Amino acid sequence: MIFSLLRKRSTFSKIFKIDLQQKQFVRMEKSGLSPLDPSSFARPELVVVTNIFINLNVNFHTKVLAGYVTLDVNKTDDSAKELVLDTLKLNISSIYDAENEEKLEYKIGEEIPEYGSKLTIQLPDKESNSYKIGIKYDTDPSASGLQWLQPRATAGKKHPFMFTHFEPTHARSVIPCQDTPAVKTKYSATISAPPEYTVLMSAICNGSKTLHGGKLSHFVQNVPVPSYLIALAVGVLESRTLGARTHVWAEKEIIEECAYEFAETEKQLETAEAICGPYEWGIYDLLVLPPSFPFGGMENPCLTFVTPTLLAGDRSLANVVAHEIAHSWTGNLVTNRNFEHFWLNEGFTVFVERKIKGRLESPQSQDLDAYSHVSELKETVEQIGKDNQLTQLVVNLKGVHPDDAFSQVPYEKGQTFLRYLENVVGGSDVFEPFLRKYFETYKYKSIDTNDFKNYFERHFSENANISSIDWEAWLYTPGMPPVIPDYDKSLAVFCDELLEKFLKWNGEGQIPITTSERDQMSSAQKIYFLQALSVAEPQSLEKLKALDELFGLDGIKNSEIKFRWLKICLKAHWEDKVDTALSWVNIVGRMKFVRPLYRELYNWEDTRQRAIENFKLNRANMMHVSAYTVSKDLHIEA
């Protein structure tokens, strides 16, 4: 009876939320939603931003960035009289012609939750189609693209820390801009911060100086980027050299650990170049952020942000860096036109990431990684709903915020499609030259799925096998991929045999896995084993205790293993592990771990209220996107 009532309430809640989303989309359309991007108000087909200069002061006390931007803009339609930008809770004090300081008329539209407001600026009368527009403003302390950390949330516990995260649509909360990946611009910046702090951006630093008790840092990014790849971080940091083009930045308390963990970064970059072509961005630095960072990594050009959950102590999780390196071509150089085509960014990136892994480790290791994620993809599809259009490769985001659409689907289903295409045309020897030509043809551009499809079909027009490709099924059909490639399963078979013995064991006597078998398993194989166990039927506590004793799972540092172990324990309703799980999600902001654990806690009726209360107490320490999505998982107000 309780389950039935909860299910009805959940169904009503979903219908209510869908109705709200549809009403919000109608409001957005009336407010001037872009026909090019359902997540933006910007109209670059009329007037486009071509360059951005940012001048901001960082104030940790007020949690505000204050200053101005200067936008170079060009008319793309001679009859256009307005520049349209995206904003989100920006406190604008003046807008002016930056060439003569004359004030310009502007209008801020109705605020749409999560999307912000349309900013319309009247262009000055002049013969030229080029303009410089200045905007003076402050950010809001609650800006969704900013994370202000108190000292207690950092490794050193002495100084606050600030970093940005703009993907997919949060740049507008920090910079008035055309916040759509359809627009790529160069940018430069001058950032003022207290003198003891290091300022880093997704650009090349070309100098800093101390002035009036503060430090001014100057940056230039000469390769055009979409707004979501503008990034800023300010903290008390140190760096270590990893290679000719690579450094790692972190707080001093963890810098040596980081330097060890990511020592292979230059080698990964060289391997990526061999696959994809020349690296365009000059330097490749890593910044290890405090734990509240919501992702494994963020591919900001010149400065990849990474989570400290990668610090496994044995470099076993450094393949995440290979993923972010791959983004230097897949997403950063060639970019999805809007987030309905997000798989063009992420599916390609996972595909290249695994190629890097295959070359640096082995083809068998590459395929174990791919094969193990089939299970994760299936779990994601079942969680979203196999008939839900958000499990398509190309999705419809009208009325759906990109944050709500974020999942494993564009990553793993996209990778699977590309691996399938590679097999269809004749293997990597044929496909990789195509891949390099694709990057060269579309670099600096934003494209959609049809652009890729048309280019693929032109390139392989003489390959008879491509007629068998069912593009409609792959791109526009919900659910699992139509075909799972025949991966090399040699490393998985050993794990499957151990899993079968464990599942058949009744929990009495000795666990049917020997220490010798345990010692033969790599970290990747342990992750595969636990992932398979996590989607099996819940196991008895006696069996799980024996597994913990054999593998030392409670004390393991590898976060991928720890996450799956906690998930297995919660699924089995092991009460002793609830506090452990809650404590971990309070420290670790990575959504890949936090959201599934909160969902397990919510699904277990005895811990549902504890999970909700824990989230409410700690949401202020979470990045906006984490708090926003977890609130939906827990069915409470965002």
Secondary structure in CASP SS format (residue, H / E / C, confidence):
PFRMAT SS
TARGET T0000
AUTHOR 0000-0000-0000
METHOD secondary structure of the structure
MODEL  1
M C 1.00
I H 1.00
F H 1.00
S H 1.00
L H 1.00
L H 1.00
R H 1.00
K H 1.00
R H 1.00
S H 1.00
T H 1.00
F H 1.00
S H 1.00
K H 1.00
I H 1.00
F H 1.00
K H 1.00
I H 1.00
D H 1.00
L H 1.00
Q H 1.00
Q H 1.00
K H 1.00
Q H 1.00
F H 1.00
V H 1.00
R H 1.00
M H 1.00
E H 1.00
K H 1.00
S C 1.00
G C 1.00
L C 1.00
S C 1.00
P C 1.00
L C 1.00
D C 1.00
P C 1.00
S C 1.00
S C 1.00
F C 1.00
A C 1.00
R C 1.00
P C 1.00
E C 1.00
L C 1.00
V E 1.00
V E 1.00
V E 1.00
T E 1.00
N E 1.00
I E 1.00
F E 1.00
I E 1.00
N E 1.00
L E 1.00
N E 1.00
V E 1.00
N E 1.00
F C 1.00
H C 1.00
T C 1.00
K C 1.00
V E 1.00
L E 1.00
A E 1.00
G E 1.00
Y E 1.00
V E 1.00
T E 1.00
L E 1.00
D E 1.00
V E 1.00
N E 1.00
K E 1.00
T C 1.00
D C 1.00
D C 1.00
S C 1.00
A C 1.00
K C 1.00
E E 1.00
L E 1.00
V E 1.00
L E 1.00
D E 1.00
T E 1.00
L C 1.00
K C 1.00
L C 1.00
N E 1.00
I E 1.00
S E 1.00
S E 1.00
I E 1.00
Y E 1.00
D E 1.00
A C 1.00
E C 1.00
N C 1.00
E C 1.00
E C 1.00
K E 1.00
L C 1.00
E C 1.00
Y E 1.00
K E 1.00
I E 1.00
G C 1.00
E C 1.00
E C 1.00
I E 1.00
P C 1.00
E C 1.00
Y C 1.00
G E 1.00
S E 1.00
K E 1.00
L E 1.00
T E 1.00
I E 1.00
Q E 1.00
L C 1.00
P C 1.00
D C 1.00
K C 1.00
E C 1.00
S C 1.00
N C 1.00
S E 1.00
Y E 1.00
K E 1.00
I E 1.00
G E 1.00
I E 1.00
K E 1.00
Y E 1.00
D E 1.00
T C 1.00
D C 1.00
P C 1.00
S C 1.00
A C 1.00
S C 1.00
G C 1.00
L E 1.00
Q E 1.00
W E 1.00
L E 1.00
Q C 1.00
P H 1.00
R H 1.00
A H 1.00
T C 1.00
A C 1.00
G C 1.00
K C 1.00
K C 1.00
H C 1.00
P C 1.00
F E 1.00
M E 1.00
F E 1.00
T E 1.00
H C 1.00
F C 1.00
E C 1.00
P C 1.00
T C 1.00
H C 1.00
A H 1.00
R H 1.00
S H 1.00
V C 1.00
I C 1.00
P C 1.00
C E 1.00
Q C 1.00
D C 1.00
T C 1.00
P C 1.00
A C 1.00
V C 1.00
K E 1.00
T E 1.00
K E 1.00
Y E 1.00
S E 1.00
A E 1.00
T E 1.00
I E 1.00
S E 1.00
A E 1.00
P C 1.00
P C 1.00
E C 1.00
Y C 1.00
T E 1.00
V E 1.00
L E 1.00
M E 1.00
S C 1.00
A C 1.00
I E 1.00
C E 1.00
N E 1.00
G E 1.00
S E 1.00
K E 1.00
T E 1.00
L E 1.00
H C 1.00
G C 1.00
G E 1.00
K E 1.00
L E 1.00
S E 1.00
H E 1.00
F E 1.00
V E 1.00
Q E 1.00
N E 1.00
V E 1.00
P E 1.00
V E 1.00
P E 1.00
S H 1.00
Y H 1.00
L H 1.00
I C 1.00
A C 1.00
L E 1.00
A E 1.00
V E 1.00
G E 1.00
V C 1.00
L C 1.00
E E 1.00
S E 1.00
R E 1.00
T E 1.00
L C 1.00
G C 1.00
A C 1.00
R C 1.00
T E 1.00
H E 1.00
V E 1.00
W E 1.00
A E 1.00
E C 1.00
K C 1.00
E C 1.00
I C 1.00
I H 1.00
E H 1.00
E H 1.00
C H 1.00
A H 1.00
Y H 1.00
E H 1.00
F C 1.00
A C 1.00
E C 1.00
T H 1.00
E H 1.00
K H 1.00
Q H 1.00
L H 1.00
E H 1.00
T H 1.00
A H 1.00
E H 1.00
A H 1.00
I H 1.00
C H 1.00
G C 1.00
P C 1.00
Y C 1.00
E C 1.00
W C 1.00
G C 1.00
I C 1.00
Y E 1.00
D E 1.00
L E 1.00
L E 1.00
V E 1.00
L C 1.00
P C 1.00
P C 1.00
S C 1.00
F C 1.00
P C 1.00
F C 1.00
G C 1.00
G E 1.00
M E 1.00
E C 1.00
N C 1.00
P C 1.00
C C 1.00
L E 1.00
T E 1.00
F E 1.00
V E 1.00
T C 1.00
P H 1.00
T H 1.00
L H 1.00
L C 1.00
A C 1.00
G C 1.00
D C 1.00
R C 1.00
S C 1.00
L C 1.00
A C 1.00
N H 1.00
V H 1.00
V H 1.00
A H 1.00
H H 1.00
E H 1.00
I H 1.00
A H 1.00
H C 1.00
S C 1.00
W C 1.00
T E 1.00
G C 1.00
N C 1.00
L C 1.00
V E 1.00
T E 1.00
N E 1.00
R C 1.00
N C 1.00
F H 1.00
E H 1.00
H H 1.00
F C 1.00
W H 1.00
L H 1.00
N H 1.00
E H 1.00
G H 1.00
F H 1.00
T H 1.00
V H 1.00
F H 1.00
V H 1.00
E H 1.00
R H 1.00
K H 1.00
I H 1.00
K H 1.00
G H 1.00
R H 1.00
L H 1.00
E C 1.00
S C 1.00
P H 1.00
Q H 1.00
S H 1.00
Q H 1.00
D H 1.00
L H 1.00
D H 1.00
A H 1.00
Y H 1.00
S H 1.00
H H 1.00
V H 1.00
S H 1.00
E H 1.00
L H 1.00
K H 1.00
E H 1.00
T H 1.00
V H 1.00
E H 1.00
Q H 1.00
I H 1.00
G C 1.00
K C 1.00
D C 1.00
N C 1.00
Q H 1.00
L H 1.00
T H 1.00
Q C 1.00
L C 1.00
V C 1.00
V C 1.00
N C 1.00
L C 1.00
K C 1.00
G C 1.00
V C 1.00
H C 1.00
P H 1.00
D H 1.00
D H 1.00
A H 1.00
F C 1.00
S C 1.00
Q C 1.00
V H 1.00
P H 1.00
Y H 1.00
E H 1.00
K H 1.00
G H 1.00
Q H 1.00
T H 1.00
F H 1.00
L H 1.00
R H 1.00
Y H 1.00
L H 1.00
E H 1.00
N H 1.00
V H 1.00
V H 1.00
G C 1.00
G C 1.00
S H 1.00
D H 1.00
V H 1.00
F H 1.00
E H 1.00
P H 1.00
F H 1.00
L H 1.00
R H 1.00
K H 1.00
Y H 1.00
F H 1.00
E H 1.00
T H 1.00
Y H 1.00
K C 1.00
Y C 1.00
K E 1.00
S E 1.00
I E 1.00
D C 1.00
T H 1.00
N H 1.00
D H 1.00
F H 1.00
K H 1.00
N H 1.00
Y H 1.00
F H 1.00
E H 1.00
R H 1.00
H H 1.00
F C 1.00
S C 1.00
E C 1.00
N C 1.00
A H 1.00
N H 1.00
I H 1.00
S H 1.00
S H 1.00
I C 1.00
D C 1.00
W H 1.00
E H 1.00
A H 1.00
W H 1.00
L H 1.00
Y H 1.00
T C 1.00
P C 1.00
G C 1.00
M C 1.00
P C 1.00
P C 1.00
V C 1.00
I C 1.00
P C 1.00
D C 1.00
Y C 1.00
D C 1.00
K C 1.00
S H 1.00
L H 1.00
A H 1.00
V H 1.00
F H 1.00
C H 1.00
D H 1.00
E H 1.00
L H 1.00
L H 1.00
E H 1.00
K H 1.00
F H 1.00
L H 1.00
K H 1.00
W C 1.00
N C 1.00
G C 1.00
E C 1.00
G C 1.00
Q C 1.00
I C 1.00
P C 1.00
I C 1.00
T C 1.00
T H 1.00
S H 1.00
E H 1.00
R H 1.00
D H 1.00
Q C 1.00
M C 1.00
S C 1.00
S H 1.00
A H 1.00
Q H 1.00
K H 1.00
I H 1.00
Y H 1.00
F H 1.00
L H 1.00
Q H 1.00
A H 1.00
L H 1.00
S H 1.00
V C 1.00
A C 1.00
E C 1.00
P C 1.00
Q C 1.00
S C 1.00
L H 1.00
E H 1.00
K H 1.00
L H 1.00
K H 1.00
A H 1.00
L H 1.00
D H 1.00
E H 1.00
L H 1.00
F H 1.00
G C 1.00
L H 1.00
D H 1.00
G H 1.00
I C 1.00
K C 1.00
N C 1.00
S H 1.00
E H 1.00
I H 1.00
K H 1.00
F H 1.00
R H 1.00
W H 1.00
L H 1.00
K H 1.00
I H 1.00
C H 1.00
L H 1.00
K H 1.00
A C 1.00
H C 1.00
W C 1.00
E H 1.00
D H 1.00
K H 1.00
V H 1.00
D H 1.00
T H 1.00
A H 1.00
L H 1.00
S H 1.00
W H 1.00
V H 1.00
N H 1.00
I H 1.00
V C 1.00
G C 1.00
R C 1.00
M H 1.00
K H 1.00
F H 1.00
V H 1.00
R H 1.00
P H 1.00
L H 1.00
Y H 1.00
R H 1.00
E H 1.00
L H 1.00
Y H 1.00
N H 1.00
W C 1.00
E H 1.00
D H 1.00
T H 1.00
R H 1.00
Q H 1.00
R H 1.00
A H 1.00
I H 1.00
E H 1.00
N H 1.00
F H 1.00
K H 1.00
L H 1.00
N H 1.00
R H 1.00
A H 1.00
N H 1.00
M C 1.00
M C 1.00
H H 1.00
V H 1.00
S H 1.00
A H 1.00
Y H 1.00
T H 1.00
V H 1.00
S H 1.00
K H 1.00
D H 1.00
L C 1.00
H C 1.00
I C 1.00
E C 1.00
A C 1.00
END
